[in-house]
C-alpha cells in the first residue's frame, strides 16, 4: 500500500507541474491551450536528443530542454496566442490544437514514431516500512512540492506575481491602472510552458517517450484543471494530487480503469459545478 501511495503522489506531482500551467493560461488569458501538450512532448524529446549527443547528465539535460522551449513558447504566445485575446474560446481551441498536430508531425519527422524508453536516472531505491520505493519517485514528489511553494511565494511576494493574481480576478481593473497586463500574462505563459517541459522530462523515465504522449497527458491535465476550477490555482493543486491518488488506488485494484476514474470524477464535478467561461 505504501508503494501505491508513493506512486499516487508521484503522478499527482507530475499532473500538478503540467496542469498549473494550463490553469494559469486559462485564468489569465481565457485560452484553452492545446499547444501545452506539444511543449510537454518537445521537452521529453529534447532530453532524449541531448543525453547521448552532449554526453551530459540527466540534470543538465533537463535544464537544456527547458531552455529550448522558452523561445519556442515565446513565439507561440506572440504570434498565435496574443492574436486570440478577447476572441471566442473556439478560435483558441482550433488554433492551439493545430499547433499540437504540427508539433506531433515534426516530432515524427525528426525522431520517428517508435517509442523511446529512458532508464531511471537515479537507479537507487529507499526502504520505507519494509517497502522498496525508487528514489526517483521521491525526488519527483519533492520537486513538485518545491514548485508549489515557489509559485506560492511568487504570487504572494513579488510585484509581477501580485499583478498576475489581480489580473486573474479582474483584468480590466488592472489595465485601467495603466499596467500592461498582457506583458505579464506573456511571462506567465512562458512560465507555464517551462513547467510543461519539466513535467515531460520528469515523466519520461517513468513512461516511454513517443510522439502522441502529449495527447495522453493533456486530457488528464484538462480533467485536473476542470476538477480544480478553471483558473483556480489552489484548486488545481489539490485536484492534481487527489486525482493522482485516484489513479494509483484504482490501478492497484483494477488497472484498466485507472484513467477512466479520473474522467468519472470530472463528470461528477461537472454535474454539481458546471463550467462558466
N, C-alpha and C positions, 0 to 999 in steps of 0.2 A: 504493500500500500504506500510505503514511503516513496518508492521509485515512481509510482503513479502520480503522487503529489508533486514531486520534483519535475516530472515531465510536464504536468499541467502548468506549473509556474514558468517553465521554460517556454512553452508555447504561448502562454499569456504574455510573457516578456517580449517575444518576437511580435506578437499581434499588437502590443502597445506601441512598440517602436515604429511600426508601419502605420497603424491606424491613427496615431496622434497627428501625423502629417495630413491625412485626409480630413480629419476633423478641423484642423486649423484652416485648411484651404476652403472648406465649405463655410465655416463660421465667418471667415473674413471676406471672402470673395463671392460667396454663393456659387461656387463652381464645383460640380461633381467631376473629379479629376481622375479619369481612367488612365491617363498618362503616368500616374503614380506606379502602376504595375510595370510599365516599361522601364522606369528608373530603377525599380527593385530588381528586375531581371538584368539590367545593364550592370548594376553593381556586382552581382554574382559573377557575370561573365568576365568583367574586368579583373576580378580576383583570380579567376581561372587562368586568364591570359598572363598576368604579371608574375604569378608564383614561379612557374618554370622559366619564364623569359628573363626576369631580372634576378632570379635565384634569391628572392627576398623571403623573409619570414612572414607568417600569417598577419601579424600586426601591421607590418609595413604594407602588405597587400591590401588590407582593409583601408588604410589611410589613402593609398593611391586610388582605390576605387571611389572613395568619397570625393577626393579632389577632382576626379574626372567628371563626375556627374554635376558638379557645381556649375561649370559653364553650360553644360547641356540643359540643366533645369532653368538657367537664366534665359537661354534662347527660347525655350518653350513658353516661359512666362511672358517674355517681352513680345514675341511675335504671334502667339496664339491666345494664351490666357488673358492677357491685357485687353485684347480686342473683344472679349466676351463679357466684360464688366457691364452689368446692367441689362444684359440681354436675357432672353428666355433660357432657362436651365437646359432645355432640349438642345440648344446650339452647343453648349459646353459638353454635353454627353457625346454628341456626334463628333465634335472636333477632337476631344481628348481620346475617344475610342479609336479614331483614325490614327492618332499618334501611336497608340498602343499597337495597332495592327502593323503599322510601318516599322516600328521597333522590332516586333517579332520577326518580320520578314528579313530585316537587316541582320538580326542575330542568326537566323538560319543560313543566310548567305555567307556570313563570316565564319561561324563556328559549326555549322551543320545542324542536324536535327537529333543526333544521338545524345542521350542523357550522359552527363559527365559527373561521376562521383568524386567527392572530396573526402579525404580522411580526417579524422578528429585531429585538430591542430595541437591539442594538449597531450592526448594519448595517456592520460592518467585518470585514476579514479579515487574517490574517497569513500570511506565506510561510515554510514550513518545508521545507527540502530540495527546493526548486523546486515545492512543492505548496501551493496556496492553501487555507487552512482558516478557516472562520468563527471570529471571535474569541469569539463567544458560547459555542461548544462548549468552548473552552479555559477560559472562565470557569466553566462548569458543573463541569468536572473539578477546578478549583482549589477551588470551593466544597465539593464532596463530600469532598475531602481535608482541608479545614479542619474540616468537621463530624466527620470520622473522628478527627482529632487532638483536637478539642474534647470529644467523647464519651469518648475515652480518658482525658483529663485529669479529666473529670467523675467517672468511675467509679473512678479511681485516687487522686485527690487531695482529693475532697470527702467530707464525712460522709454526705450524702444518697446519693452515688454508691456509697460503700462499703456502706451499709445495703442498697441495692438489689442489689448484687452478692452480698452474703451471703444475701439473701432468695432470689435465683435458685438458690443452691446448697442452702440448707436453710431453708425458710420458717418451719417450726415452731420451729427453734432460735432464730431471730431473735425470734420472737414470745415465746418463753419468757424473753427478757431484758427483757421489759416494753416493747418497742418496737412501736408501732402500725404494723406493716409495710404494712398496706393503704393507709394515708395516703401512704406513699412510693411505693407502686405506682400510686396515682392520679396523682401527679406524673409518673411515667414514662409513663402512658397519655396524658396531655395533651402531653408532650414528643414522643411518637411521632406523635400526631395533627398537631402543628405541622410535623414533618418530612414527613408525608404531604402536607399542604397545600403545603409548599415544593416538594416533588417535582412536584406538579401544576402549579404556576405556572412552574417552570423548564422543564418538558417541553412546556408549551402552545405556545410559539413554534416548536418542532420538529415537532410533530404538529398536529392540529386539536382544538379543544375541542368535545366532544359529550356527550350525557347518559350514554352507555354506556362512556365512557372508563375509568371505574373498574373495570368488569368485566375489561377487557382487561389493564390493568396489574396487577390483583390476582392473576390466575392466574400471571403470570410472577413476581411478587413472592413468592407462596407457593412456587413452584419454587425460588427463590433461598433461602428460609428452610429448605426441606427439604434441599436440597443442602448448605447450610452447617451444618445441625444446628439443630433447634428449640431456641431459647433460647441458642444459641451465638453470641455477638456477633462474635467473631473469625472464626468460620467463615462467618457471614453476610456479613461484609465481603469476604472472599476470594471467596466464591461469586458475589457481585454483579458484581465486576469480571471474573471468569472467564467467567461466562455472558454478560456484555455483549460480551466479545471473541468468544465463540462465535457470538452473533447477528450481529455485524459481519462476521466472516470467512465464515460460512455465506451471509449475504446477498450478499457480494461475488461468490460463485460460483453460488449458487442461491437467489435472493431468496425464493421462496415457502416454502422450508424453514427460514428463519432462526429463526422462533419454535418450530417443531417440534423443532429440535435442542435447545432448552432443556429440553423435556419428555423428550427422549430421554436427555439427561444425567441428569435427575432419576430416570428409570426405572432406569438403570444403578446409581445411588447406592442406590435403594431395594432393589435386588436384593441388594446386598452389605451394606447397613446399614438394615434395616427400622426403621420409626418405632416408638418406645416412648413412650407417653403415660400 
